[in-house]
């Protein structure tokens, strides 16, 4: 199928789409996984420890036949069904988060997990890009950082400081799909040395949007004698070995 990427071959360089890690295979994650595979990523690591439940059917891309099965299994089969050649690596058990991850898309269920994942990723000298998607039922915000433009902790808040929505008003399929598309486009921008906004906010009811922190990766790349400035966080070494807890709310 030599024409598979014909419609975007002058926009998306397939040589840039090697490996990506996706944290969470729920509403946002299911859309991210399928879209990244269709886009042409050659390998996707999926981290999720939950099974598909009935309440997930209205907010994920998975068919009903996968009820009771691991979301990572459903995601892998979904990619195969669409004929993508992407290698899917499932991480369905607790263990150390892969510190070698260069490209990371994450949508876990609380801020503390985000901080831990970020802390581990920020220690990787080969890191390229991290995109963090945070969504409510009718709004979303996307935070993007690269190796040389990293203000992630400036926008981090503990879960206790964020108002929680009722369990019956947490997710919608259209918000999940929109934020997944934005996150993947942010990844595309960084990998192709295009400008991007470090912060994007969207409300869907009513529709409004806000973007802040325009970054030009070419102009803003900072190197001093091939030494990088390491980002310091308040996460301890023992905390950073913790990975993704169960995410029943997704």
Biotite code that builds the C-alpha atoms (Angstrom):
import biotite.structure as struc

atoms = struc.array([
    struc.Atom([0.000, 0.000, 0.000], chain_id="A", res_id=1, res_name="UNK", atom_name="CA", element="C"),
    struc.Atom([2.444, 2.610, -1.226], chain_id="A", res_id=2, res_name="UNK", atom_name="CA", element="C"),
    struc.Atom([-0.273, 5.284, -1.356], chain_id="A", res_id=3, res_name="UNK", atom_name="CA", element="C"),
    struc.Atom([-1.239, 4.947, 2.300], chain_id="A", res_id=4, res_name="UNK", atom_name="CA", element="C"),
    struc.Atom([0.261, 8.328, 3.233], chain_id="A", res_id=5, res_name="UNK", atom_name="CA", element="C"),
    struc.Atom([-0.183, 10.012, -0.147], chain_id="A", res_id=6, res_name="UNK", atom_name="CA", element="C"),
    struc.Atom([-2.537, 12.727, 1.121], chain_id="A", res_id=7, res_name="UNK", atom_name="CA", element="C"),
    struc.Atom([-0.072, 14.055, 3.712], chain_id="A", res_id=8, res_name="UNK", atom_name="CA", element="C"),
    struc.Atom([3.355, 12.954, 2.507], chain_id="A", res_id=9, res_name="UNK", atom_name="CA", element="C"),
    struc.Atom([4.453, 16.579, 1.968], chain_id="A", res_id=10, res_name="UNK", atom_name="CA", element="C"),
    struc.Atom([3.307, 17.577, 5.463], chain_id="A", res_id=11, res_name="UNK", atom_name="CA", element="C"),
    struc.Atom([4.166, 14.617, 7.690], chain_id="A", res_id=12, res_name="UNK", atom_name="CA", element="C"),
    struc.Atom([7.653, 13.173, 7.400], chain_id="A", res_id=13, res_name="UNK", atom_name="CA", element="C"),
    struc.Atom([7.235, 9.495, 8.204], chain_id="A", res_id=14, res_name="UNK", atom_name="CA", element="C"),
    struc.Atom([10.912, 9.328, 9.199], chain_id="A", res_id=15, res_name="UNK", atom_name="CA", element="C"),
    struc.Atom([10.033, 11.473, 12.238], chain_id="A", res_id=16, res_name="UNK", atom_name="CA", element="C"),
    struc.Atom([7.320, 9.097, 13.468], chain_id="A", res_id=17, res_name="UNK", atom_name="CA", element="C"),
    struc.Atom([9.314, 6.444, 15.248], chain_id="A", res_id=18, res_name="UNK", atom_name="CA", element="C"),
    struc.Atom([8.253, 5.740, 18.819], chain_id="A", res_id=19, res_name="UNK", atom_name="CA", element="C"),
    struc.Atom([5.801, 7.328, 21.239], chain_id="A", res_id=20, res_name="UNK", atom_name="CA", element="C"),
    struc.Atom([4.573, 6.468, 24.725], chain_id="A", res_id=21, res_name="UNK", atom_name="CA", element="C"),
    struc.Atom([0.919, 7.028, 25.617], chain_id="A", res_id=22, res_name="UNK", atom_name="CA", element="C"),
    struc.Atom([-0.086, 7.062, 29.276], chain_id="A", res_id=23, res_name="UNK", atom_name="CA", element="C"),
    struc.Atom([-3.695, 5.998, 29.670], chain_id="A", res_id=24, res_name="UNK", atom_name="CA", element="C"),
    struc.Atom([-5.848, 4.086, 27.192], chain_id="A", res_id=25, res_name="UNK", atom_name="CA", element="C"),
    struc.Atom([-9.202, 5.522, 28.251], chain_id="A", res_id=26, res_name="UNK", atom_name="CA", element="C"),
    struc.Atom([-11.271, 8.173, 26.491], chain_id="A", res_id=27, res_name="UNK", atom_name="CA", element="C"),
    struc.Atom([-8.416, 10.434, 25.407], chain_id="A", res_id=28, res_name="UNK", atom_name="CA", element="C"),
    struc.Atom([-5.903, 7.593, 25.153], chain_id="A", res_id=29, res_name="UNK", atom_name="CA", element="C"),
    struc.Atom([-8.034, 5.420, 22.883], chain_id="A", res_id=30, res_name="UNK", atom_name="CA", element="C"),
    struc.Atom([-8.351, 8.268, 20.381], chain_id="A", res_id=31, res_name="UNK", atom_name="CA", element="C"),
    struc.Atom([-4.639, 9.068, 20.679], chain_id="A", res_id=32, res_name="UNK", atom_name="CA", element="C"),
    struc.Atom([-3.576, 5.467, 20.084], chain_id="A", res_id=33, res_name="UNK", atom_name="CA", element="C"),
    struc.Atom([-5.698, 4.944, 17.003], chain_id="A", res_id=34, res_name="UNK", atom_name="CA", element="C"),
    struc.Atom([-4.857, 8.343, 15.503], chain_id="A", res_id=35, res_name="UNK", atom_name="CA", element="C"),
    struc.Atom([-1.105, 7.954, 16.148], chain_id="A", res_id=36, res_name="UNK", atom_name="CA", element="C"),
    struc.Atom([-1.147, 4.530, 14.492], chain_id="A", res_id=37, res_name="UNK", atom_name="CA", element="C"),
    struc.Atom([-3.092, 5.778, 11.461], chain_id="A", res_id=38, res_name="UNK", atom_name="CA", element="C"),
    struc.Atom([-0.730, 8.762, 11.272], chain_id="A", res_id=39, res_name="UNK", atom_name="CA", element="C"),
    struc.Atom([2.163, 6.327, 10.865], chain_id="A", res_id=40, res_name="UNK", atom_name="CA", element="C"),
    struc.Atom([4.001, 5.933, 14.188], chain_id="A", res_id=41, res_name="UNK", atom_name="CA", element="C"),
    struc.Atom([6.055, 2.754, 14.037], chain_id="A", res_id=42, res_name="UNK", atom_name="CA", element="C"),
    struc.Atom([5.907, 1.824, 17.730], chain_id="A", res_id=43, res_name="UNK", atom_name="CA", element="C"),
    struc.Atom([3.508, 2.844, 20.497], chain_id="A", res_id=44, res_name="UNK", atom_name="CA", element="C"),
    struc.Atom([4.003, 1.992, 24.170], chain_id="A", res_id=45, res_name="UNK", atom_name="CA", element="C"),
    struc.Atom([0.649, 1.940, 25.989], chain_id="A", res_id=46, res_name="UNK", atom_name="CA", element="C"),
    struc.Atom([0.449, 2.209, 29.779], chain_id="A", res_id=47, res_name="UNK", atom_name="CA", element="C"),
    struc.Atom([-2.877, 1.328, 31.376], chain_id="A", res_id=48, res_name="UNK", atom_name="CA", element="C"),
    struc.Atom([-3.926, -1.131, 34.070], chain_id="A", res_id=49, res_name="UNK", atom_name="CA", element="C"),
    struc.Atom([-7.718, -1.099, 33.688], chain_id="A", res_id=50, res_name="UNK", atom_name="CA", element="C"),
    struc.Atom([-10.293, -3.227, 31.950], chain_id="A", res_id=51, res_name="UNK", atom_name="CA", element="C"),
    struc.Atom([-13.059, -1.890, 29.742], chain_id="A", res_id=52, res_name="UNK", atom_name="CA", element="C"),
    struc.Atom([-16.303, -1.355, 31.661], chain_id="A", res_id=53, res_name="UNK", atom_name="CA", element="C"),
    struc.Atom([-19.789, -0.497, 30.445], chain_id="A", res_id=54, res_name="UNK", atom_name="CA", element="C"),
    struc.Atom([-19.543, 3.137, 31.485], chain_id="A", res_id=55, res_name="UNK", atom_name="CA", element="C"),
    struc.Atom([-16.452, 3.488, 29.246], chain_id="A", res_id=56, res_name="UNK", atom_name="CA", element="C"),
    struc.Atom([-18.394, 2.715, 26.061], chain_id="A", res_id=57, res_name="UNK", atom_name="CA", element="C"),
    struc.Atom([-19.736, 6.254, 25.636], chain_id="A", res_id=58, res_name="UNK", atom_name="CA", element="C"),
    struc.Atom([-16.312, 7.895, 25.967], chain_id="A", res_id=59, res_name="UNK", atom_name="CA", element="C"),
    struc.Atom([-13.825, 5.543, 24.271], chain_id="A", res_id=60, res_name="UNK", atom_name="CA", element="C"),
    struc.Atom([-13.252, 4.160, 20.777], chain_id="A", res_id=61, res_name="UNK", atom_name="CA", element="C"),
    struc.Atom([-13.603, 0.519, 21.855], chain_id="A", res_id=62, res_name="UNK", atom_name="CA", element="C"),
    struc.Atom([-16.397, -1.855, 20.792], chain_id="A", res_id=63, res_name="UNK", atom_name="CA", element="C"),
    struc.Atom([-18.707, -3.528, 23.300], chain_id="A", res_id=64, res_name="UNK", atom_name="CA", element="C"),
    struc.Atom([-17.176, -6.927, 22.571], chain_id="A", res_id=65, res_name="UNK", atom_name="CA", element="C"),
    struc.Atom([-14.138, -5.932, 24.659], chain_id="A", res_id=66, res_name="UNK", atom_name="CA", element="C"),
    struc.Atom([-16.048, -5.459, 27.904], chain_id="A", res_id=67, res_name="UNK", atom_name="CA", element="C"),
    struc.Atom([-14.095, -7.045, 30.744], chain_id="A", res_id=68, res_name="UNK", atom_name="CA", element="C"),
    struc.Atom([-10.865, -7.143, 28.745], chain_id="A", res_id=69, res_name="UNK", atom_name="CA", element="C"),
    struc.Atom([-7.800, -5.008, 29.299], chain_id="A", res_id=70, res_name="UNK", atom_name="CA", element="C"),
    struc.Atom([-7.889, -1.634, 27.564], chain_id="A", res_id=71, res_name="UNK", atom_name="CA", element="C"),
    struc.Atom([-4.385, -2.290, 26.249], chain_id="A", res_id=72, res_name="UNK", atom_name="CA", element="C"),
    struc.Atom([-5.668, -5.442, 24.519], chain_id="A", res_id=73, res_name="UNK", atom_name="CA", element="C"),
    struc.Atom([-8.611, -3.549, 23.046], chain_id="A", res_id=74, res_name="UNK", atom_name="CA", element="C"),
    struc.Atom([-6.257, -0.807, 21.829], chain_id="A", res_id=75, res_name="UNK", atom_name="CA", element="C"),
    struc.Atom([-3.849, -3.270, 20.226], chain_id="A", res_id=76, res_name="UNK", atom_name="CA", element="C"),
    struc.Atom([-6.641, -5.099, 18.404], chain_id="A", res_id=77, res_name="UNK", atom_name="CA", element="C"),
    struc.Atom([-8.193, -1.811, 17.288], chain_id="A", res_id=78, res_name="UNK", atom_name="CA", element="C"),
    struc.Atom([-4.934, -0.743, 15.662], chain_id="A", res_id=79, res_name="UNK", atom_name="CA", element="C"),
    struc.Atom([-4.656, -4.122, 13.949], chain_id="A", res_id=80, res_name="UNK", atom_name="CA", element="C"),
    struc.Atom([-8.259, -3.885, 12.728], chain_id="A", res_id=81, res_name="UNK", atom_name="CA", element="C"),
    struc.Atom([-7.468, -0.618, 10.964], chain_id="A", res_id=82, res_name="UNK", atom_name="CA", element="C"),
    struc.Atom([-4.607, -2.271, 9.110], chain_id="A", res_id=83, res_name="UNK", atom_name="CA", element="C"),
    struc.Atom([-1.854, -0.206, 10.711], chain_id="A", res_id=84, res_name="UNK", atom_name="CA", element="C"),
    struc.Atom([1.642, -1.677, 10.796], chain_id="A", res_id=85, res_name="UNK", atom_name="CA", element="C"),
    struc.Atom([2.379, -0.063, 14.156], chain_id="A", res_id=86, res_name="UNK", atom_name="CA", element="C"),
    struc.Atom([4.031, -2.222, 16.806], chain_id="A", res_id=87, res_name="UNK", atom_name="CA", element="C"),
    struc.Atom([2.023, -1.969, 20.027], chain_id="A", res_id=88, res_name="UNK", atom_name="CA", element="C"),
    struc.Atom([3.828, -2.623, 23.304], chain_id="A", res_id=89, res_name="UNK", atom_name="CA", element="C"),
    struc.Atom([1.406, -3.210, 26.171], chain_id="A", res_id=90, res_name="UNK", atom_name="CA", element="C"),
    struc.Atom([2.232, -2.230, 29.743], chain_id="A", res_id=91, res_name="UNK", atom_name="CA", element="C"),
    struc.Atom([-0.647, -3.670, 31.730], chain_id="A", res_id=92, res_name="UNK", atom_name="CA", element="C"),
    struc.Atom([1.125, -4.404, 34.991], chain_id="A", res_id=93, res_name="UNK", atom_name="CA", element="C"),
    struc.Atom([2.711, -2.231, 37.642], chain_id="A", res_id=94, res_name="UNK", atom_name="CA", element="C"),
    struc.Atom([6.377, -1.536, 37.099], chain_id="A", res_id=95, res_name="UNK", atom_name="CA", element="C"),
    struc.Atom([8.916, 1.170, 36.468], chain_id="A", res_id=96, res_name="UNK", atom_name="CA", element="C"),
    struc.Atom([7.907, 3.772, 33.937], chain_id="A", res_id=97, res_name="UNK", atom_name="CA", element="C"),
    struc.Atom([10.271, 3.672, 30.949], chain_id="A", res_id=98, res_name="UNK", atom_name="CA", element="C"),
    struc.Atom([12.814, 6.427, 31.544], chain_id="A", res_id=99, res_name="UNK", atom_name="CA", element="C"),
    struc.Atom([14.071, 6.038, 27.953], chain_id="A", res_id=100, res_name="UNK", atom_name="CA", element="C"),
    struc.Atom([10.864, 7.516, 26.574], chain_id="A", res_id=101, res_name="UNK", atom_name="CA", element="C"),
    struc.Atom([11.633, 10.439, 24.249], chain_id="A", res_id=102, res_name="UNK", atom_name="CA", element="C"),
    struc.Atom([8.122, 11.338, 23.080], chain_id="A", res_id=103, res_name="UNK", atom_name="CA", element="C"),
    struc.Atom([5.325, 11.201, 25.632], chain_id="A", res_id=104, res_name="UNK", atom_name="CA", element="C"),
    struc.Atom([1.579, 11.827, 25.463], chain_id="A", res_id=105, res_name="UNK", atom_name="CA", element="C"),
    struc.Atom([-0.178, 11.571, 28.781], chain_id="A", res_id=106, res_name="UNK", atom_name="CA", element="C"),
    struc.Atom([-3.732, 11.703, 30.080], chain_id="A", res_id=107, res_name="UNK", atom_name="CA", element="C"),
    struc.Atom([-3.770, 10.018, 33.508], chain_id="A", res_id=108, res_name="UNK", atom_name="CA", element="C"),
    struc.Atom([-6.448, 10.569, 36.124], chain_id="A", res_id=109, res_name="UNK", atom_name="CA", element="C"),
    struc.Atom([-4.782, 12.915, 38.628], chain_id="A", res_id=110, res_name="UNK", atom_name="CA", element="C"),
    struc.Atom([-2.133, 15.570, 38.974], chain_id="A", res_id=111, res_name="UNK", atom_name="CA", element="C"),
    struc.Atom([0.139, 13.649, 41.326], chain_id="A", res_id=112, res_name="UNK", atom_name="CA", element="C"),
    struc.Atom([0.681, 10.914, 38.732], chain_id="A", res_id=113, res_name="UNK", atom_name="CA", element="C"),
    struc.Atom([1.434, 13.589, 36.146], chain_id="A", res_id=114, res_name="UNK", atom_name="CA", element="C"),
    struc.Atom([4.120, 15.065, 38.364], chain_id="A", res_id=115, res_name="UNK", atom_name="CA", element="C"),
    struc.Atom([5.756, 11.699, 38.905], chain_id="A", res_id=116, res_name="UNK", atom_name="CA", element="C"),
    struc.Atom([5.748, 10.837, 35.201], chain_id="A", res_id=117, res_name="UNK", atom_name="CA", element="C"),
    struc.Atom([7.130, 14.246, 34.306], chain_id="A", res_id=118, res_name="UNK", atom_name="CA", element="C"),
    struc.Atom([9.899, 13.893, 36.886], chain_id="A", res_id=119, res_name="UNK", atom_name="CA", element="C"),
    struc.Atom([11.039, 10.600, 35.372], chain_id="A", res_id=120, res_name="UNK", atom_name="CA", element="C"),
    struc.Atom([10.785, 11.845, 31.782], chain_id="A", res_id=121, res_name="UNK", atom_name="CA", element="C"),
    struc.Atom([12.708, 15.054, 32.558], chain_id="A", res_id=122, res_name="UNK", atom_name="CA", element="C"),
    struc.Atom([15.759, 13.019, 33.604], chain_id="A", res_id=123, res_name="UNK", atom_name="CA", element="C"),
    struc.Atom([16.088, 11.450, 30.160], chain_id="A", res_id=124, res_name="UNK", atom_name="CA", element="C"),
    struc.Atom([18.867, 13.295, 28.320], chain_id="A", res_id=125, res_name="UNK", atom_name="CA", element="C"),
    struc.Atom([17.388, 12.215, 24.979], chain_id="A", res_id=126, res_name="UNK", atom_name="CA", element="C"),
    struc.Atom([13.894, 13.514, 25.720], chain_id="A", res_id=127, res_name="UNK", atom_name="CA", element="C"),
    struc.Atom([12.141, 15.377, 22.917], chain_id="A", res_id=128, res_name="UNK", atom_name="CA", element="C"),
    struc.Atom([8.561, 16.289, 23.772], chain_id="A", res_id=129, res_name="UNK", atom_name="CA", element="C"),
    struc.Atom([5.892, 15.803, 26.427], chain_id="A", res_id=130, res_name="UNK", atom_name="CA", element="C"),
    struc.Atom([2.249, 16.685, 25.801], chain_id="A", res_id=131, res_name="UNK", atom_name="CA", element="C"),
    struc.Atom([-0.129, 16.627, 28.775], chain_id="A", res_id=132, res_name="UNK", atom_name="CA", element="C"),
    struc.Atom([-3.861, 16.659, 28.046], chain_id="A", res_id=133, res_name="UNK", atom_name="CA", element="C"),
    struc.Atom([-6.308, 17.547, 30.814], chain_id="A", res_id=134, res_name="UNK", atom_name="CA", element="C"),
    struc.Atom([-10.026, 17.416, 30.102], chain_id="A", res_id=135, res_name="UNK", atom_name="CA", element="C"),
    struc.Atom([-13.413, 17.933, 31.630], chain_id="A", res_id=136, res_name="UNK", atom_name="CA", element="C"),
    struc.Atom([-16.704, 17.097, 29.984], chain_id="A", res_id=137, res_name="UNK", atom_name="CA", element="C"),
    struc.Atom([-16.857, 20.385, 28.066], chain_id="A", res_id=138, res_name="UNK", atom_name="CA", element="C"),
    struc.Atom([-13.402, 21.926, 28.377], chain_id="A", res_id=139, res_name="UNK", atom_name="CA", element="C"),
    struc.Atom([-9.774, 21.004, 27.998], chain_id="A", res_id=140, res_name="UNK", atom_name="CA", element="C"),
    struc.Atom([-6.255, 22.333, 28.335], chain_id="A", res_id=141, res_name="UNK", atom_name="CA", element="C"),
    struc.Atom([-3.087, 21.059, 26.714], chain_id="A", res_id=142, res_name="UNK", atom_name="CA", element="C"),
    struc.Atom([0.424, 21.658, 28.074], chain_id="A", res_id=143, res_name="UNK", atom_name="CA", element="C"),
    struc.Atom([3.395, 21.026, 25.779], chain_id="A", res_id=144, res_name="UNK", atom_name="CA", element="C"),
    struc.Atom([7.095, 21.092, 26.592], chain_id="A", res_id=145, res_name="UNK", atom_name="CA", element="C"),
    struc.Atom([10.239, 20.112, 24.763], chain_id="A", res_id=146, res_name="UNK", atom_name="CA", element="C"),
    struc.Atom([13.781, 19.541, 25.971], chain_id="A", res_id=147, res_name="UNK", atom_name="CA", element="C"),
    struc.Atom([14.737, 23.209, 25.856], chain_id="A", res_id=148, res_name="UNK", atom_name="CA", element="C"),
    struc.Atom([11.391, 24.856, 26.593], chain_id="A", res_id=149, res_name="UNK", atom_name="CA", element="C"),
    struc.Atom([10.122, 23.422, 29.843], chain_id="A", res_id=150, res_name="UNK", atom_name="CA", element="C"),
    struc.Atom([7.883, 25.307, 32.263], chain_id="A", res_id=151, res_name="UNK", atom_name="CA", element="C"),
    struc.Atom([5.783, 22.293, 33.188], chain_id="A", res_id=152, res_name="UNK", atom_name="CA", element="C"),
    struc.Atom([5.852, 22.745, 36.943], chain_id="A", res_id=153, res_name="UNK", atom_name="CA", element="C"),
    struc.Atom([4.736, 26.361, 36.605], chain_id="A", res_id=154, res_name="UNK", atom_name="CA", element="C"),
    struc.Atom([1.343, 25.008, 35.527], chain_id="A", res_id=155, res_name="UNK", atom_name="CA", element="C"),
    struc.Atom([1.095, 22.083, 37.923], chain_id="A", res_id=156, res_name="UNK", atom_name="CA", element="C"),
    struc.Atom([-1.358, 22.101, 40.827], chain_id="A", res_id=157, res_name="UNK", atom_name="CA", element="C"),
    struc.Atom([-2.230, 19.324, 43.299], chain_id="A", res_id=158, res_name="UNK", atom_name="CA", element="C"),
    struc.Atom([-5.486, 17.487, 42.730], chain_id="A", res_id=159, res_name="UNK", atom_name="CA", element="C"),
    struc.Atom([-6.965, 18.900, 45.938], chain_id="A", res_id=160, res_name="UNK", atom_name="CA", element="C"),
    struc.Atom([-6.864, 22.397, 44.400], chain_id="A", res_id=161, res_name="UNK", atom_name="CA", element="C"),
    struc.Atom([-8.849, 21.391, 41.318], chain_id="A", res_id=162, res_name="UNK", atom_name="CA", element="C"),
    struc.Atom([-12.663, 21.186, 41.629], chain_id="A", res_id=163, res_name="UNK", atom_name="CA", element="C"),
    struc.Atom([-13.881, 17.677, 40.886], chain_id="A", res_id=164, res_name="UNK", atom_name="CA", element="C"),
    struc.Atom([-16.847, 17.092, 38.600], chain_id="A", res_id=165, res_name="UNK", atom_name="CA", element="C"),
    struc.Atom([-19.587, 14.557, 39.432], chain_id="A", res_id=166, res_name="UNK", atom_name="CA", element="C"),
    struc.Atom([-18.890, 11.066, 38.090], chain_id="A", res_id=167, res_name="UNK", atom_name="CA", element="C"),
    struc.Atom([-21.862, 11.483, 35.754], chain_id="A", res_id=168, res_name="UNK", atom_name="CA", element="C"),
    struc.Atom([-20.465, 14.695, 34.224], chain_id="A", res_id=169, res_name="UNK", atom_name="CA", element="C"),
    struc.Atom([-16.771, 13.960, 33.685], chain_id="A", res_id=170, res_name="UNK", atom_name="CA", element="C"),
    struc.Atom([-16.396, 12.967, 30.043], chain_id="A", res_id=171, res_name="UNK", atom_name="CA", element="C"),
    struc.Atom([-17.844, 13.341, 26.555], chain_id="A", res_id=172, res_name="UNK", atom_name="CA", element="C"),
    struc.Atom([-16.678, 11.552, 23.429], chain_id="A", res_id=173, res_name="UNK", atom_name="CA", element="C"),
    struc.Atom([-16.426, 14.778, 21.433], chain_id="A", res_id=174, res_name="UNK", atom_name="CA", element="C"),
    struc.Atom([-14.189, 16.480, 24.003], chain_id="A", res_id=175, res_name="UNK", atom_name="CA", element="C"),
    struc.Atom([-11.960, 13.380, 24.196], chain_id="A", res_id=176, res_name="UNK", atom_name="CA", element="C"),
    struc.Atom([-11.567, 13.285, 20.417], chain_id="A", res_id=177, res_name="UNK", atom_name="CA", element="C"),
    struc.Atom([-10.861, 17.013, 20.130], chain_id="A", res_id=178, res_name="UNK", atom_name="CA", element="C"),
    struc.Atom([-8.187, 17.055, 22.820], chain_id="A", res_id=179, res_name="UNK", atom_name="CA", element="C"),
    struc.Atom([-6.584, 13.918, 21.354], chain_id="A", res_id=180, res_name="UNK", atom_name="CA", element="C"),
    struc.Atom([-6.331, 15.647, 17.992], chain_id="A", res_id=181, res_name="UNK", atom_name="CA", element="C"),
    struc.Atom([-4.776, 18.741, 19.537], chain_id="A", res_id=182, res_name="UNK", atom_name="CA", element="C"),
    struc.Atom([-2.262, 16.671, 21.502], chain_id="A", res_id=183, res_name="UNK", atom_name="CA", element="C"),
    struc.Atom([-1.203, 14.734, 18.420], chain_id="A", res_id=184, res_name="UNK", atom_name="CA", element="C"),
    struc.Atom([-0.850, 17.934, 16.395], chain_id="A", res_id=185, res_name="UNK", atom_name="CA", element="C"),
    struc.Atom([1.383, 19.357, 19.145], chain_id="A", res_id=186, res_name="UNK", atom_name="CA", element="C"),
    struc.Atom([3.570, 16.268, 18.922], chain_id="A", res_id=187, res_name="UNK", atom_name="CA", element="C"),
    struc.Atom([3.671, 16.709, 15.141], chain_id="A", res_id=188, res_name="UNK", atom_name="CA", element="C"),
    struc.Atom([4.722, 20.347, 15.504], chain_id="A", res_id=189, res_name="UNK", atom_name="CA", element="C"),
    struc.Atom([7.645, 19.599, 17.802], chain_id="A", res_id=190, res_name="UNK", atom_name="CA", element="C"),
    struc.Atom([8.903, 16.608, 15.796], chain_id="A", res_id=191, res_name="UNK", atom_name="CA", element="C"),
    struc.Atom([8.791, 18.657, 12.595], chain_id="A", res_id=192, res_name="UNK", atom_name="CA", element="C"),
    struc.Atom([10.458, 21.735, 14.120], chain_id="A", res_id=193, res_name="UNK", atom_name="CA", element="C"),
    struc.Atom([7.304, 23.824, 13.765], chain_id="A", res_id=194, res_name="UNK", atom_name="CA", element="C"),
    struc.Atom([6.168, 26.546, 16.135], chain_id="A", res_id=195, res_name="UNK", atom_name="CA", element="C"),
    struc.Atom([3.643, 25.588, 18.814], chain_id="A", res_id=196, res_name="UNK", atom_name="CA", element="C"),
    struc.Atom([1.867, 27.092, 21.813], chain_id="A", res_id=197, res_name="UNK", atom_name="CA", element="C"),
    struc.Atom([2.993, 25.834, 25.202], chain_id="A", res_id=198, res_name="UNK", atom_name="CA", element="C"),
    struc.Atom([-0.540, 26.221, 26.570], chain_id="A", res_id=199, res_name="UNK", atom_name="CA", element="C"),
    struc.Atom([-3.863, 25.738, 24.792], chain_id="A", res_id=200, res_name="UNK", atom_name="CA", element="C"),
    struc.Atom([-7.290, 26.036, 26.428], chain_id="A", res_id=201, res_name="UNK", atom_name="CA", element="C"),
    struc.Atom([-10.662, 25.321, 24.850], chain_id="A", res_id=202, res_name="UNK", atom_name="CA", element="C"),
    struc.Atom([-14.206, 25.502, 26.144], chain_id="A", res_id=203, res_name="UNK", atom_name="CA", element="C"),
    struc.Atom([-16.957, 23.914, 24.077], chain_id="A", res_id=204, res_name="UNK", atom_name="CA", element="C"),
    struc.Atom([-20.003, 25.358, 25.843], chain_id="A", res_id=205, res_name="UNK", atom_name="CA", element="C"),
    struc.Atom([-19.855, 28.051, 24.681], chain_id="A", res_id=206, res_name="UNK", atom_name="CA", element="C"),
    struc.Atom([-16.945, 27.661, 22.305], chain_id="A", res_id=207, res_name="UNK", atom_name="CA", element="C"),
    struc.Atom([-13.893, 29.721, 23.198], chain_id="A", res_id=208, res_name="UNK", atom_name="CA", element="C"),
    struc.Atom([-10.164, 29.222, 22.972], chain_id="A", res_id=209, res_name="UNK", atom_name="CA", element="C"),
    struc.Atom([-6.959, 30.662, 24.409], chain_id="A", res_id=210, res_name="UNK", atom_name="CA", element="C"),
    struc.Atom([-3.342, 29.977, 23.455], chain_id="A", res_id=211, res_name="UNK", atom_name="CA", element="C"),
    struc.Atom([-0.245, 31.199, 25.280], chain_id="A", res_id=212, res_name="UNK", atom_name="CA", element="C"),
    struc.Atom([3.523, 30.844, 25.110], chain_id="A", res_id=213, res_name="UNK", atom_name="CA", element="C"),
    struc.Atom([4.415, 30.669, 21.422], chain_id="A", res_id=214, res_name="UNK", atom_name="CA", element="C"),
    struc.Atom([7.544, 28.546, 21.007], chain_id="A", res_id=215, res_name="UNK", atom_name="CA", element="C"),
    struc.Atom([9.796, 28.366, 17.967], chain_id="A", res_id=216, res_name="UNK", atom_name="CA", element="C"),
    struc.Atom([11.902, 25.223, 18.493], chain_id="A", res_id=217, res_name="UNK", atom_name="CA", element="C"),
    struc.Atom([14.571, 26.354, 16.033], chain_id="A", res_id=218, res_name="UNK", atom_name="CA", element="C"),
    struc.Atom([15.089, 29.825, 17.498], chain_id="A", res_id=219, res_name="UNK", atom_name="CA", element="C"),
    struc.Atom([14.670, 28.847, 21.124], chain_id="A", res_id=220, res_name="UNK", atom_name="CA", element="C"),
    struc.Atom([16.836, 25.737, 21.236], chain_id="A", res_id=221, res_name="UNK", atom_name="CA", element="C"),
    struc.Atom([19.497, 26.430, 23.846], chain_id="A", res_id=222, res_name="UNK", atom_name="CA", element="C"),
    struc.Atom([22.793, 24.574, 23.870], chain_id="A", res_id=223, res_name="UNK", atom_name="CA", element="C"),
    struc.Atom([25.887, 25.519, 25.813], chain_id="A", res_id=224, res_name="UNK", atom_name="CA", element="C"),
    struc.Atom([28.925, 23.335, 25.158], chain_id="A", res_id=225, res_name="UNK", atom_name="CA", element="C"),
    struc.Atom([26.534, 20.461, 24.508], chain_id="A", res_id=226, res_name="UNK", atom_name="CA", element="C"),
    struc.Atom([25.412, 20.614, 28.135], chain_id="A", res_id=227, res_name="UNK", atom_name="CA", element="C"),
    struc.Atom([21.748, 20.812, 29.060], chain_id="A", res_id=228, res_name="UNK", atom_name="CA", element="C"),
    struc.Atom([20.094, 22.450, 32.014], chain_id="A", res_id=229, res_name="UNK", atom_name="CA", element="C"),
    struc.Atom([18.360, 19.774, 34.030], chain_id="A", res_id=230, res_name="UNK", atom_name="CA", element="C"),
    struc.Atom([14.880, 20.540, 35.341], chain_id="A", res_id=231, res_name="UNK", atom_name="CA", element="C"),
    struc.Atom([14.565, 20.096, 39.088], chain_id="A", res_id=232, res_name="UNK", atom_name="CA", element="C"),
    struc.Atom([11.330, 19.075, 40.778], chain_id="A", res_id=233, res_name="UNK", atom_name="CA", element="C"),
    struc.Atom([10.302, 18.317, 44.321], chain_id="A", res_id=234, res_name="UNK", atom_name="CA", element="C"),
    struc.Atom([9.575, 14.664, 43.536], chain_id="A", res_id=235, res_name="UNK", atom_name="CA", element="C"),
    struc.Atom([11.698, 12.292, 45.545], chain_id="A", res_id=236, res_name="UNK", atom_name="CA", element="C"),
    struc.Atom([13.556, 9.343, 44.043], chain_id="A", res_id=237, res_name="UNK", atom_name="CA", element="C"),
    struc.Atom([11.226, 6.859, 45.721], chain_id="A", res_id=238, res_name="UNK", atom_name="CA", element="C"),
    struc.Atom([8.167, 8.660, 44.370], chain_id="A", res_id=239, res_name="UNK", atom_name="CA", element="C"),
    struc.Atom([9.487, 8.644, 40.829], chain_id="A", res_id=240, res_name="UNK", atom_name="CA", element="C"),
    struc.Atom([9.553, 4.836, 40.796], chain_id="A", res_id=241, res_name="UNK", atom_name="CA", element="C"),
    struc.Atom([5.781, 4.852, 41.124], chain_id="A", res_id=242, res_name="UNK", atom_name="CA", element="C"),
    struc.Atom([4.011, 4.715, 37.815], chain_id="A", res_id=243, res_name="UNK", atom_name="CA", element="C"),
    struc.Atom([0.341, 4.652, 36.878], chain_id="A", res_id=244, res_name="UNK", atom_name="CA", element="C"),
    struc.Atom([-2.299, 3.713, 39.389], chain_id="A", res_id=245, res_name="UNK", atom_name="CA", element="C"),
    struc.Atom([-5.701, 2.328, 38.460], chain_id="A", res_id=246, res_name="UNK", atom_name="CA", element="C"),
    struc.Atom([-7.845, 4.790, 36.563], chain_id="A", res_id=247, res_name="UNK", atom_name="CA", element="C"),
    struc.Atom([-11.384, 3.536, 37.082], chain_id="A", res_id=248, res_name="UNK", atom_name="CA", element="C"),
    struc.Atom([-12.906, 6.932, 36.323], chain_id="A", res_id=249, res_name="UNK", atom_name="CA", element="C"),
    struc.Atom([-11.742, 7.000, 32.707], chain_id="A", res_id=250, res_name="UNK", atom_name="CA", element="C"),
])
